[in-house]
Amino acid sequence: MNETERLVVFITVSGEEEGRKIARLLVGARKAACVNILAGVESVFWWEGEIDSEQESLLVVKTRAALFPEVVDLVKSAHSYEVPEIIALPIVAGNKDYLEWLDRECQ
């Protein structure tokens, strides 16, 4: 990852309460400029050799690539799951003003 690159990070959580806790942790630590909490996500997945499903919330985190390791550490320290989903995708384009704001807010 390029250190000047910006990321969107997806994190599934057990529900809105856990989502708010993790979102505030990331924004408060200035590791994310913004976190959207999308409630009512149904996830279907393999777990311990069986297909399982859960109602979850999805966090959409906007951050800089250089901060990704710290994002992972913070999320894992506060997350209720044994193996939390924390995946990142590069932001390849966007509103210049928004991207500049993202850069200023993430430290």
Secondary structure, DSSP 4 states (H G I P E B T S, - for coil): --TT-EEEEEEEESSHHHHHHHHHHHHHTTS-SEEEEEEEEEEEEEETTEEEEEEEEEEEEEEEGGGHHHHHHHHHHH-SSSS--EEEEE-----HHHHHHHHHH--
